[in-house]
């Protein structure tokens, strides 16, 4: 039955040398072209921010497919609509006009990460509830309208917190009660691919190293200008606070537009420059000595 169900994509898990695991094999009835791996990549803090689209499986892996479940589901949905997957010279996935930019080992806030495979940043939806959910009991008892799921991608998974919970820390929260079921994470991943290909929803990208350096040096320069142009400590403190707020608004606005810029390093560059130049500026030393005498 599974072998003849063409619109059913099976799941398997790739090997993990760090845990000495060969992965989890798929059902034998499902052919390789209808398989997708379920592997996720989380950051050092345990939060899942990256989306693994494809990878080369290890020789000992029990999971033979090079494509993620989200990628396979998206391909099946897009190909009948005239959008064929292709690859660029940099081995980046291209769907229609959209190119999914692969992460490098050094990309903005990421430094020296394992960037193997087709990794992109995961642009979650604005809400955790990404789709309607029904239970297996509701489905088996004919409580679900067939027209509600006709022509749509349906994900089957476990969301209950049982003995083998499939829950993940996400930008929505990393506490256990705020973590997201793996099947919902898969839904966000599928949505990212489809929305980018069909609606041109922005993917999260990073600037080149040179652009990021110019960005951070610009905020350091702003800090230097503030010190030399504002004579009072109080005025400088207000100006730095406002500048930090402007930096945050700019960084957040760029992120909404699909560009991840280094916010914390830029903040440190701004504040650090102000502090360093203030210590070398005689007018601030005089102000500081007056404050000390008044306190005495």
C-alpha positions as CSV (number, residue, x, y, z in Angstrom):
1,X,0.0,0.0,0.0
2,X,2.8,2.5,0.9
3,X,4.6,1.6,-2.2
4,X,1.7,2.6,-4.4
5,X,0.7,5.8,-2.6
6,X,2.5,8.3,-4.8
7,X,1.6,11.4,-2.7
8,X,2.9,9.9,0.5
9,X,6.5,11.0,1.6
10,X,8.2,8.8,4.1
11,X,10.6,9.9,6.8
12,X,14.0,8.7,7.9
13,X,16.8,10.1,10.0
14,X,20.4,10.4,8.9
15,X,23.5,9.1,10.8
16,X,25.2,11.1,13.5
17,X,28.9,10.3,14.1
18,X,28.9,12.4,17.3
19,X,26.4,10.1,18.9
20,X,27.6,7.0,17.1
21,X,24.2,6.5,15.5
22,X,23.5,5.2,12.0
23,X,20.1,7.0,12.0
24,X,16.7,5.5,11.6
25,X,15.7,3.6,8.5
26,X,12.6,4.4,6.5
27,X,9.8,1.9,5.8
28,X,11.1,-0.6,3.2
29,X,8.0,-0.2,1.0
30,X,8.6,3.5,0.3
31,X,11.1,4.1,-2.6
32,X,14.0,6.5,-2.3
33,X,12.5,9.2,-4.4
34,X,9.6,9.5,-1.9
35,X,11.8,9.8,1.2
36,X,12.8,12.9,3.2
37,X,15.1,13.1,6.2
38,X,13.9,14.7,9.4
39,X,17.3,15.9,10.7
40,X,17.4,19.3,12.3
41,X,20.5,21.5,13.2
42,X,20.4,23.5,16.4
43,X,22.8,26.2,17.5
44,X,25.0,26.0,20.6
45,X,22.3,27.4,22.8
46,X,20.0,24.6,21.6
47,X,17.8,27.0,19.6
48,X,16.8,25.9,16.1
49,X,17.5,28.7,13.6
50,X,18.8,26.9,10.6
51,X,16.9,25.0,7.9
52,X,18.7,22.0,6.3
53,X,17.4,21.6,2.8
54,X,19.6,18.9,1.5
55,X,22.8,17.0,2.4
56,X,25.1,14.2,1.4
57,X,24.4,11.2,3.6
58,X,27.2,9.3,5.2
59,X,28.1,5.9,3.8
60,X,26.8,4.1,7.0
61,X,23.6,6.1,7.2
62,X,20.4,4.1,7.2
63,X,18.6,7.1,5.6
64,X,19.4,7.1,1.8
65,X,17.7,10.3,0.7
66,X,19.7,13.6,0.2
67,X,16.6,15.8,0.6
68,X,14.8,17.0,3.7
69,X,11.2,16.2,4.3
70,X,10.3,19.8,3.9
71,X,12.2,20.0,0.6
72,X,10.5,16.9,-0.8
73,X,7.0,18.1,0.1
74,X,7.7,21.5,-1.4
75,X,9.0,20.0,-4.6
76,X,5.9,17.8,-5.0
77,X,3.7,20.9,-4.5
78,X,5.7,23.2,-6.8
79,X,6.5,21.0,-9.8
80,X,2.9,20.6,-11.0
81,X,2.7,24.4,-10.8
82,X,5.5,24.8,-13.3
83,X,8.3,25.5,-10.8
84,X,11.2,23.1,-11.3
85,X,14.1,22.9,-8.8
86,X,17.5,23.8,-10.2
87,X,20.9,24.6,-8.7
88,X,23.3,27.4,-9.2
89,X,27.1,27.2,-9.8
90,X,27.5,27.6,-6.0
91,X,25.2,24.5,-5.5
92,X,22.4,26.8,-4.1
93,X,18.8,25.7,-4.6
94,X,16.8,27.8,-7.1
95,X,13.0,27.7,-7.3
96,X,11.7,30.0,-10.0
97,X,13.3,33.3,-9.4
98,X,14.3,32.6,-5.8
99,X,17.7,31.4,-4.8
100,X,18.1,30.0,-1.3
101,X,21.5,31.4,-0.1
102,X,23.6,28.8,1.6
103,X,25.2,29.6,4.9
104,X,28.9,29.6,5.0
105,X,31.0,28.6,8.1
106,X,31.4,32.3,8.8
107,X,28.1,34.2,8.3
108,X,27.2,37.2,10.5
109,X,26.7,35.9,14.0
110,X,27.9,32.4,13.0
111,X,31.6,31.8,13.2
112,X,33.3,28.5,12.5
113,X,30.0,26.5,12.3
114,X,29.6,23.2,10.4
115,X,28.0,24.5,7.2
116,X,27.9,21.2,5.4
117,X,24.8,20.6,3.2
118,X,22.3,23.1,2.0
119,X,21.7,25.2,5.1
120,X,19.7,28.4,5.1
121,X,18.4,30.6,7.9
122,X,14.9,29.6,8.9
123,X,12.4,32.5,8.6
124,X,9.6,31.5,11.0
125,X,6.1,32.7,10.5
126,X,4.9,35.5,12.8
127,X,2.7,33.1,14.7
128,X,3.4,29.7,16.2
129,X,0.0,28.4,14.9
130,X,0.9,28.0,11.2
131,X,-2.0,25.6,10.2
132,X,-5.1,23.9,11.5
133,X,-4.5,20.8,13.5
134,X,-6.7,17.7,13.9
135,X,-6.2,14.6,15.9
136,X,-6.0,11.1,14.5
137,X,-9.3,10.3,16.3
138,X,-11.0,13.1,14.5
139,X,-9.7,12.0,11.1
140,X,-10.7,8.3,11.6
141,X,-14.2,9.3,12.8
142,X,-14.9,11.4,9.7
143,X,-14.9,14.7,11.6
144,X,-12.6,16.3,9.1
145,X,-14.1,17.9,5.9
146,X,-12.2,16.3,2.9
147,X,-12.4,19.6,1.0
148,X,-10.5,21.3,3.8
149,X,-7.4,19.3,3.0
150,X,-7.8,18.7,-0.7
151,X,-4.8,20.0,-2.7
152,X,-2.9,20.9,0.5
153,X,0.2,19.5,2.2
154,X,-0.7,17.4,5.2
155,X,1.9,16.6,7.8
156,X,1.4,13.7,10.2
157,X,3.3,13.7,13.5
158,X,3.2,13.6,17.2
159,X,2.7,16.7,19.2
160,X,2.0,15.2,22.7
161,X,4.7,15.3,25.3
162,X,5.2,11.6,25.8
163,X,8.1,9.3,26.6
164,X,9.9,10.3,23.4
165,X,9.1,14.0,23.0
166,X,9.9,15.6,19.7
167,X,10.1,19.2,20.9
168,X,12.6,21.9,19.9
169,X,13.7,25.3,21.2
170,X,13.0,28.0,18.7
171,X,13.1,31.8,18.7
172,X,9.6,31.7,20.2
173,X,11.1,30.3,23.4
174,X,13.5,27.6,24.7
175,X,11.7,26.7,27.9
176,X,10.0,23.3,27.8
177,X,6.5,24.7,27.9
178,X,7.3,27.0,25.0
179,X,9.2,24.6,22.8
180,X,7.7,23.6,19.4
181,X,6.8,20.1,18.2
182,X,8.9,18.8,15.4
183,X,6.0,18.4,13.1
184,X,5.2,22.1,13.5
185,X,8.8,23.0,12.8
186,X,8.5,21.0,9.6
187,X,5.4,23.1,8.8
188,X,7.4,26.3,9.2
189,X,10.1,24.9,6.9
190,X,7.7,23.9,4.2
191,X,6.0,27.3,4.5
192,X,9.3,29.0,4.1
193,X,10.1,27.2,0.8
194,X,6.6,27.6,-0.7
195,X,6.2,31.3,0.4
196,X,9.6,32.2,-1.1
197,X,8.9,30.4,-4.4
198,X,5.2,31.4,-4.8
199,X,4.9,34.8,-3.0
200,X,8.6,35.9,-3.0
201,X,8.5,36.2,0.8
202,X,11.9,37.3,1.9
203,X,14.5,34.8,2.9
204,X,16.9,35.8,5.7
205,X,20.3,36.6,4.2
206,X,23.6,37.9,5.5
207,X,25.9,40.5,4.2
208,X,29.5,39.8,3.0
209,X,32.2,40.2,5.6
210,X,33.3,43.6,4.1
211,X,29.8,45.0,4.3
212,X,29.5,44.0,7.9
213,X,32.8,45.6,8.7
214,X,31.7,48.8,7.1
215,X,28.4,48.7,9.0
216,X,30.2,48.2,12.4
217,X,32.9,50.8,11.7
218,X,30.1,53.3,10.7
219,X,28.6,53.0,14.2
220,X,32.0,53.3,15.8
221,X,32.5,56.5,13.8
222,X,29.1,57.8,14.9
223,X,30.2,57.2,18.5
224,X,33.4,59.2,17.9
225,X,31.4,62.1,16.4
226,X,29.0,62.2,19.3
227,X,31.9,62.5,21.8
228,X,33.6,65.4,19.9
229,X,30.4,67.3,19.1
230,X,28.5,67.0,22.5
231,X,30.2,68.8,25.4
232,X,28.2,67.5,28.4
233,X,28.2,64.1,29.9
234,X,24.4,64.2,30.3
235,X,23.9,65.2,26.7
236,X,26.3,62.5,25.5
237,X,24.5,59.9,27.5
238,X,21.2,60.9,25.9
239,X,22.7,60.9,22.4
240,X,24.2,57.4,22.9
241,X,20.9,56.1,24.1
242,X,19.1,57.6,21.1
243,X,21.7,56.2,18.7
244,X,21.4,52.8,20.3
245,X,17.7,52.9,19.7
246,X,18.2,54.0,16.1
247,X,20.6,51.1,15.6
248,X,18.1,48.7,17.0
249,X,15.3,50.0,14.8
250,X,17.5,49.8,11.7
251,X,18.7,46.3,12.6
252,X,15.1,45.1,13.2
253,X,13.8,46.7,10.1
254,X,16.6,45.0,8.0
255,X,15.7,41.7,9.6
256,X,12.1,42.1,8.6
257,X,13.3,42.8,5.1
258,X,15.3,39.6,5.1
259,X,18.8,40.8,6.1
260,X,20.5,39.8,9.3
261,X,23.0,42.4,10.4
262,X,25.3,42.1,13.5
263,X,23.4,44.2,16.2
264,X,25.4,43.4,19.3
265,X,28.9,43.9,17.8
266,X,27.7,47.2,16.3
267,X,26.3,48.3,19.7
268,X,29.6,47.4,21.3
269,X,31.5,49.4,18.6
270,X,29.3,52.5,19.3
271,X,29.5,52.4,23.1
272,X,33.1,51.2,23.2
273,X,34.2,54.1,21.0
274,X,32.3,56.6,23.1
275,X,34.0,55.2,26.3
276,X,37.5,55.0,24.8
277,X,37.5,58.6,23.4
278,X,35.8,60.0,26.5
279,X,38.6,58.7,28.7
280,X,41.1,60.5,26.4
281,X,39.1,63.7,26.1
282,X,40.2,66.4,28.7
283,X,36.8,68.0,28.9
284,X,35.3,64.8,30.2
285,X,38.1,64.3,32.7
286,X,37.3,67.8,34.1
287,X,33.6,66.9,34.4
288,X,34.5,63.7,36.1
289,X,36.8,65.5,38.7
290,X,34.0,68.0,39.4
291,X,31.6,65.2,40.0
292,X,34.0,63.5,42.4
293,X,34.6,66.8,44.4
294,X,30.8,67.4,44.6
295,X,30.2,63.9,46.0
296,X,32.9,64.4,48.6
